[in-house]
Amino acid sequence: MMTKETEACAAATDEYMLNHEKMIQRSADIYLVKAVSKKRENKIITTTFDVLDVVKGRERKQLTISFQDFEYNKQSSHRFMTDFSLHKDEKFWKDGVGRSQILTNCETVASFRLGYGYLLFPKFKSNAKGAEIINDTSDTWYQFVKERVEANVK
C-alpha cells in the first residue's frame, strides 16, 4: 500500500509541458533578469531579480518569484544549473525539457543562484523553460524568444 506522500507524480501539468512557441505567444511579460537576493521563509524561497531587459510586457526594475523550498544538492546541481550549451543542445528544444523540475508531489521548482542571469516568464514560471539560465546575450534561447516577440509585434 502506498501513501500519498510516497506516490510519484503521474504526469506533468499542462503548464509544465506547454510548447515554447505557445508560451511566448501567451506571455504578457518576459524578462531577462539577474538574481540579486533570496529569502527562505515558511518552506518558500523568494528570489528577487533586477530586470536587465524587458523582452515583452510592462517596464519594471525588479521582480520576485517564489517556489517551494527546494535547493539542489551539490552532486546533482550540474543537471539543474545548465544553460544547455547556450541553448544550442537540441535536447532543450523538445517540449517539456528545461531547467525547471517536477517533484514527486507534482510541484514545479526552479533554483536560482545569485549573480546568474535568467530569462523569466512570470505567468509560466512553472513551465520547463520558464526560468532558463541566460548569462550571455548571444544565447540561442534568448535570441529565439526576442525574435519571436519582435515578429509578433510587427
Solvent accessible surface area in square Angstrom, and as a share of the most:
residue,aa,sasa,rsa
1,M,239,1.07
2,M,127,0.57
3,T,75,0.44
4,K,173,0.73
5,E,158,0.71
6,T,91,0.53
7,E,80,0.36
8,A,73,0.57
9,C,30,0.18
10,A,107,0.83
11,A,74,0.57
12,A,35,0.27
13,T,61,0.35
14,D,130,0.67
15,E,63,0.28
16,Y,19,0.07
17,M,84,0.38
18,L,28,0.14
19,N,47,0.24
20,H,21,0.09
21,E,55,0.25
22,K,95,0.40
23,M,0,0.00
24,I,1,0.01
25,Q,108,0.48
26,R,130,0.47
27,S,2,0.02
28,A,69,0.54
29,D,23,0.12
30,I,0,0.00
31,Y,0,0.00
32,L,10,0.05
33,V,0,0.00
34,K,85,0.36
35,A,2,0.01
36,V,57,0.33
37,S,50,0.32
38,K,74,0.31
39,K,124,0.52
40,R,142,0.52
41,E,99,0.44
42,N,135,0.69
43,K,161,0.68
44,I,72,0.37
45,I,15,0.08
46,T,38,0.22
47,T,2,0.01
48,T,25,0.15
49,F,0,0.00
50,D,51,0.27
51,V,25,0.14
52,L,105,0.52
53,D,37,0.19
54,V,33,0.19
55,V,17,0.10
56,K,54,0.23
57,G,44,0.42
58,R,144,0.52
59,E,143,0.64
60,R,75,0.27
61,K,176,0.74
62,Q,91,0.41
63,L,7,0.04
64,T,78,0.45
65,I,12,0.06
66,S,40,0.26
67,F,14,0.06
68,Q,60,0.27
69,D,47,0.24
70,F,64,0.27
71,E,72,0.32
72,Y,23,0.09
73,N,90,0.46
74,K,190,0.81
75,Q,157,0.70
76,S,21,0.14
77,S,15,0.10
78,H,128,0.57
79,R,140,0.51
80,F,16,0.07
81,M,24,0.11
82,T,38,0.22
83,D,38,0.20
84,F,30,0.12
85,S,80,0.52
86,L,48,0.24
87,H,0,0.00
88,K,136,0.58
89,D,42,0.22
90,E,140,0.63
91,K,121,0.51
92,F,0,0.00
93,W,63,0.22
94,K,122,0.52
95,D,70,0.36
96,G,20,0.19
97,V,45,0.26
98,G,9,0.08
99,R,1,0.00
100,S,0,0.00
101,Q,52,0.23
102,I,53,0.27
103,L,34,0.17
104,T,91,0.53
105,N,88,0.45
106,C,53,0.32
107,E,83,0.37
108,T,13,0.08
109,V,1,0.00
110,A,6,0.05
111,S,8,0.05
112,F,5,0.02
113,R,99,0.36
114,L,98,0.49
115,G,45,0.43
116,Y,68,0.26
117,G,5,0.05
118,Y,0,0.00
119,L,0,0.00
120,L,1,0.00
121,F,1,0.00
122,P,35,0.22
123,K,124,0.52
124,F,16,0.07
125,K,58,0.24
126,S,27,0.17
127,N,2,0.01
128,A,0,0.00
129,K,4,0.02
130,G,0,0.00
131,A,0,0.00
132,E,0,0.00
133,I,4,0.02
134,I,5,0.03
135,N,88,0.45
136,D,61,0.31
137,T,82,0.48
138,S,69,0.45
139,D,0,0.00
140,T,48,0.28
141,W,0,0.00
142,Y,10,0.04
143,Q,64,0.29
144,F,33,0.14
145,V,0,0.00
146,K,51,0.22
147,E,98,0.44
148,R,83,0.30
149,V,10,0.06
150,E,91,0.41
151,A,63,0.49
152,N,94,0.48
153,V,119,0.68
154,K,201,0.85
